[in-house]
Each structure stands twice: as C-alpha cells, then as structure tokens.
Amino acid sequence: MTGFAVIRDDTPASAIPKGAVVAMGNFDGVHLGHRAVIGACLEMARVKRAPALAVTFEPHPRKFFSPDTPQFRLTDEPAKLRLLAGTGLDGAVVLRFDAARAATTAHDFIHGELIGRLGVQGIAVGYDFHFGKGRGGSPAMLVGEAPALGIEVDVQPHIDFGDHPVSSSAIRRALEEGHIAAATEMLGAPWFVTGEVIHGEKRGRELGYPTANIRLDAQCGLKHGIYAVRVGRGARHYDAVANFGRRPTFDNGAPLLEIFLFDFSEQLYGETLDVAFIAFIRDEEKFESIESLVRQMDDDSARARAALAADRGAFPKLGDIA
C-alpha cells in the first residue's frame, strides 16, 4: 500500500489488503482513548508485518438511529480521515451505516466483514466498543471467539481525564462550555474545524479588523465567544483571533466563525482553511458603541497573541488522503 488508502463498501476485493490488523471504532474526534486503540493496532501490525487499518462507520450510528436529534460531531468524515491518516495507519475501511448494517448481527459482521471480506489477522478495540445488531458484539465476544478464528484481539482500557474516562461526549461538553484546554488535553491536540471562506458584511474591514468568515455545521455546539486560533492554509500556519457567534452588537444573525489573521493582508475568499482552537478568551457580548467594541477587539487580539505565543506550533497532525 502507498499513501493512506480509503476502502469502502464498493471497493473491489483486489484492492483490499488481506491479513491486515484493524482498529475498530467510530473515532469521533480521534481522541486519546482512540489513539490508544490505534497504537495497539500499529504495534500488533508491526510485529505481524501487516498493514494497519482503521475500521469505522459513516454516517455515525447515532445519526442513523436518531436522525431528528441534533448531532454535534467533533469531526466530520473528511476531518476524521485526515486525523487517522496522521497517526501512521496505512488506511481506513469506511463502512456505510444503514438499515442493512444495523440489522447485521455481530457474529455475521465478524465472519462476513472482518474475516471474509477483509481477512484480518488482528483486531484492536476499546473497552466500551460495541457493534452489530442490538450492540450484541463486545470486546469480550471478540476475545472469546479469537482462538477459533485464529486472530489476535487487543482490548484497550479507558484513559482517564480527572475522574472520568476520556470520551467524545466529554469533549463535546468541554467545547460547549468553552473549556478549550480540557478538550485539547482529551484530544491530544487542538480541536479543529475546516471550512470555505465566504463573503460577509465586511464590517470588520471598516473596524480595522478584516475577517475571513466560515459557516460551521448548523449542529456545531461550540460555545459562542472569542478564541485564540491557529489557521492552516495548505502547509502554512497563521496565528489569529476569532469570534464564533451571532454578532449581537450588529445583527444577532446565524452563527458564524469570523477570523482575523494577524499580520496578514491576502484575499482568502473561496479558499478552504483549517482552524485550530488554542484558547478561550471571553464570552460573546453586545457593545453599546463601536468605539467600545474596537477597544475590546484590541484587548482580545493582545490576549490571543499571548496565548498563541505560549503554545507555539500547537496544531493537529493531519495526514493526506490518497
């Protein structure tokens, strides 16, 4: 295999590397718990001299079972794959989670997908990973069936942050509360979003703070406020301050991410940027005058520069997708 390959349900058998070791999970956020599973997969693959793949599901099963419930995902599919590609894995198997897959028993999934189609020789999972119809598959089931299947199974214990295990839901709560440092620690790197720069009202330009504006997913639960961020534009990174919210001083409209890149004057319209959140500066608020808003923006910029200087180089490790 060359590069990070993505294998899907319609990938021909001839293009699937047989005898791989796989890390199984939903991997939303690719946090420290996920990375422990991936690390176990990589080590097993090294010993067996086999390819190392992630096995994951899209859309997230929560979306299938509760389509009308808002789902704040830490990483959409492209972001998740780029993070997985940055871990050293050889590729990912992305399985479509639909009615047919939801109805597949754990036994049939193991024998049909993992053994039959992928021909795996090793599996790494987290302590709480369940799969198959009715979540009937478990780490204990995999361990129990491993000898008869002739495969090795590694079950990783939980990794704790404070008094609780690291989890995607705990990271979502941290982001919803503006606890960026906690989210970063649980993720092992700053949380990031990716989006295309769109035209805005251009008020920032009039205030001396021209911004690159990105519309985030409508279900993004990030706390509204001011952040120190680091922007990825291709291979280059730029320090910046950003506001995520409804702009209460002006229009109180739909949430928008407005980014002011320090010491930068190029046009960015239509470009796709990665934005990593380094520190929370303050809550979003309404100002009674433009002058007071600009004074606050000056202070926000100074605080953002200080936070970024204290965490130079912080940015998620992202790989390229073949």
C-alpha positions in Angstrom: 0.0 0.0 0.0 1.2 3.5 -0.8 -0.3 6.5 1.0 -3.4 6.4 3.2 -6.0 4.4 1.3 -9.7 4.6 2.0 -11.6 1.3 1.5 -15.4 1.5 1.1 -18.3 -1.0 0.7 -17.9 -0.9 -3.1 -14.1 -1.3 -3.1 -13.2 -4.3 -5.2 -11.7 -7.3 -3.4 -8.5 -7.0 -5.4 -7.9 -3.5 -3.9 -8.2 -4.7 -0.2 -5.0 -5.7 1.5 -5.6 -9.1 3.2 -4.1 -10.0 6.5 -4.4 -6.5 8.0 -4.6 -5.6 11.6 -7.5 -3.3 12.3 -8.5 -0.8 14.9 -12.3 -0.6 15.2 -14.3 2.3 16.4 -16.4 5.3 15.5 -13.4 7.5 16.2 -15.3 10.8 16.5 -12.5 13.3 17.4 -9.7 10.7 17.3 -9.1 11.4 21.0 -6.6 9.8 23.4 -8.8 6.8 24.0 -9.0 6.2 20.3 -5.3 6.8 19.9 -4.5 4.1 22.5 -6.5 1.6 20.3 -4.7 2.8 17.2 -1.4 2.5 19.0 -2.2 -1.1 19.9 -3.2 -1.8 16.3 0.1 -0.3 15.0 2.2 -2.3 17.4 0.4 -5.5 16.5 0.8 -4.8 12.8 4.5 -4.1 13.3 5.0 -7.4 15.0 3.0 -9.3 12.3 4.5 -7.2 9.5 1.0 -6.5 8.3 -0.9 -3.4 7.1 -2.7 -1.4 9.9 -6.2 -0.1 9.1 -9.0 1.7 11.0 -12.5 0.3 10.6 -15.1 2.9 11.1 -18.7 3.8 10.2 -20.4 6.6 8.3 -22.7 8.2 9.0 -22.2 8.0 12.7 -24.7 5.3 14.0 -26.3 8.0 16.3 -27.4 9.8 13.1 -29.0 6.6 11.8 -30.9 5.7 15.0 -31.8 9.3 15.9 -32.0 11.3 12.6 -34.0 14.1 14.1 -31.8 14.6 17.1 -29.1 17.3 16.7 -25.7 15.7 16.5 -22.6 17.8 17.4 -19.8 15.8 15.7 -16.3 16.6 16.7 -15.1 15.6 13.3 -17.0 15.0 10.1 -15.8 12.2 7.8 -13.0 14.2 6.0 -11.6 15.5 9.2 -11.7 12.1 10.9 -9.9 10.5 7.9 -7.2 13.2 7.9 -6.6 12.7 11.6 -6.5 8.9 11.2 -4.0 9.4 8.3 -1.8 11.4 10.7 -1.5 8.5 13.2 0.6 6.3 11.0 -2.2 3.9 9.9 -2.0 2.6 6.3 -5.6 3.3 5.6 -9.2 3.2 6.8 -12.2 1.0 6.0 -15.3 3.2 5.9 -18.4 1.1 6.2 -21.8 2.7 5.4 -24.1 2.5 8.4 -27.5 1.9 7.0 -30.5 -0.3 7.7 -28.8 -3.4 6.4 -25.7 -2.9 8.5 -27.8 -2.1 11.6 -29.6 -5.4 11.1 -26.3 -7.4 10.8 -25.6 -9.5 13.8 -22.2 -9.2 15.5 -21.5 -12.8 14.5 -22.2 -12.2 10.8 -20.2 -8.9 10.9 -17.2 -10.7 12.3 -17.4 -13.7 9.9 -18.6 -11.8 6.8 -16.9 -8.4 7.0 -13.8 -8.8 9.2 -12.8 -12.4 8.3 -14.4 -13.0 5.0 -14.0 -9.7 3.2 -11.1 -8.1 5.0 -9.3 -11.2 6.0 -8.0 -9.6 9.2 -5.4 -11.3 11.5 -5.7 -8.9 14.4 -8.2 -6.6 16.0 -7.8 -3.7 18.5 -10.8 -2.2 20.2 -11.6 0.0 23.2 -13.1 -1.4 26.4 -16.5 0.0 25.6 -16.8 -0.7 21.9 -20.0 -2.5 20.8 -21.1 -3.4 17.4 -23.7 -5.5 15.5 -27.5 -5.7 15.8 -28.6 -4.5 19.2 -25.0 -3.8 20.1 -24.6 -7.5 20.6 -20.9 -7.5 19.8 -18.5 -6.6 22.5 -14.8 -6.8 23.4 -15.5 -9.9 25.4 -17.1 -11.6 22.4 -14.1 -10.8 20.2 -11.7 -12.2 22.8 -13.9 -15.3 23.2 -14.0 -16.0 19.5 -10.4 -15.1 18.7 -8.8 -18.6 19.2 -11.3 -20.3 16.9 -10.9 -17.5 14.3 -7.1 -17.7 14.5 -6.8 -14.0 15.2 -5.3 -11.8 17.9 -7.5 -9.4 19.9 -6.3 -6.5 22.0 -8.7 -4.6 24.2 -7.5 -1.2 25.5 -8.7 0.0 28.9 -10.1 3.5 29.4 -7.9 6.6 29.7 -9.0 9.0 32.4 -9.1 12.7 32.4 -9.7 13.7 36.0 -12.3 11.4 37.5 -13.9 10.3 34.2 -12.8 8.4 31.1 -11.9 10.3 28.0 -14.8 10.2 25.6 -16.2 12.0 22.6 -19.2 13.1 24.7 -16.9 14.6 27.4 -15.0 16.5 24.8 -18.3 17.9 23.3 -19.3 19.1 26.7 -16.0 20.8 27.2 -16.3 22.6 23.9 -19.9 23.6 24.7 -18.7 25.2 27.9 -15.6 26.9 26.3 -13.2 24.7 28.2 -10.7 24.5 25.3 -7.7 23.4 27.4 -9.6 20.4 28.7 -10.8 19.5 25.2 -7.2 19.8 23.9 -5.9 17.5 26.6 -8.5 14.8 26.0 -8.0 15.0 22.2 -4.2 15.1 22.5 -4.2 18.1 20.1 -6.3 21.2 19.5 -9.8 20.7 18.2 -10.2 22.0 14.7 -12.8 22.8 12.0 -12.4 23.1 8.2 -14.5 25.4 6.0 -14.6 27.6 3.0 -14.1 31.3 3.4 -17.3 33.1 2.4 -18.3 36.8 1.9 -19.7 38.5 5.0 -21.0 42.0 5.7 -17.4 43.3 5.6 -18.0 45.3 8.9 -14.6 44.0 10.2 -12.8 45.8 7.4 -14.4 49.1 8.4 -13.4 48.5 12.0 -9.8 47.7 11.1 -10.3 44.0 11.7 -11.0 42.4 8.3 -12.1 38.8 8.8 -12.2 35.5 7.0 -15.7 34.1 7.6 -16.6 30.4 7.7 -20.0 28.9 8.2 -19.8 25.9 10.6 -22.1 23.0 10.6 -25.5 24.1 12.0 -25.2 21.5 14.8 -21.8 22.7 16.0 -22.2 23.1 19.7 -19.1 25.2 20.3 -19.6 27.9 22.9 -20.1 31.3 21.4 -17.2 33.6 22.2 -13.8 34.9 21.3 -10.9 32.4 20.7 -7.2 32.4 20.0 -6.9 30.2 16.9 -4.2 28.9 14.6 -5.2 28.8 10.9 -3.9 26.2 8.5 -3.7 27.3 4.9 -2.1 24.4 3.0 1.2 23.7 4.7 1.4 27.2 6.4 0.0 28.2 9.7 -1.1 31.7 10.8 -2.0 33.0 14.3 -5.4 34.6 14.6 -8.2 35.7 16.9 -11.7 34.5 16.1 -15.3 35.2 17.1 -17.8 32.4 16.9 -21.4 33.6 17.4 -24.3 35.7 16.3 -22.7 39.2 16.4 -25.1 40.7 19.0 -23.7 44.3 18.5 -24.9 44.2 14.9 -27.4 41.7 13.6 -27.7 38.7 16.0 -27.8 36.5 13.0 -26.9 32.9 12.3 -23.7 31.7 14.0 -20.6 32.5 12.0 -16.9 31.9 12.6 -15.1 35.3 11.9 -11.3 35.0 11.9 -8.8 37.9 12.0 -5.4 36.7 10.9 -2.6 38.7 12.4 -0.1 40.4 10.1 -1.9 39.1 7.0 -3.4 41.0 4.1 -4.1 38.5 1.3 -7.6 37.7 0.0 -9.0 34.3 1.1 -12.4 34.2 -0.4 -13.2 30.7 -1.7 -10.2 29.1 0.0 -10.6 26.2 2.4 -8.9 26.8 5.8 -8.3 24.6 8.9 -8.9 26.4 12.1 -7.5 25.0 15.4 -8.8 26.4 18.7 -6.0 27.1 21.1 -7.6 29.1 23.9 -10.9 30.6 25.0 -10.6 34.4 25.5 -14.1 35.5 26.6 -17.8 35.2 26.1 -19.5 37.0 23.2 -21.3 40.2 24.3 -23.1 43.2 23.0 -21.4 46.6 23.0 -23.2 49.9 23.2 -20.8 51.7 20.8 -18.4 50.9 18.0 -15.6 52.5 19.9 -16.0 50.2 22.9 -16.2 47.2 20.6 -12.9 48.2 18.9 -11.2 48.7 22.3 -12.3 45.3 23.3 -11.1 43.8 20.0 -7.7 45.3 20.6 -7.6 43.7 24.0 -8.8 40.4 22.6 -6.1 40.4 20.0 -3.4 41.1 22.6 -4.7 38.2 24.7 -4.9 35.9 21.8 -1.3 36.7 20.7 -0.1 35.9 24.2 -2.0 32.6 24.3 -0.6 31.6 20.9 2.9 32.6 21.9 2.6 30.4 24.9 1.6 27.4 22.8 3.7 27.8 19.7 3.2 25.2 17.0 0.1 23.7 18.6 -1.9 22.2 15.7 -3.5 18.8 15.0 -1.4 16.3 13.0 -3.2 15.8 9.7 -2.4 13.3 7.0 -3.1 13.3 3.3 -5.8 11.1 1.9 -4.9 9.0 -1.2 
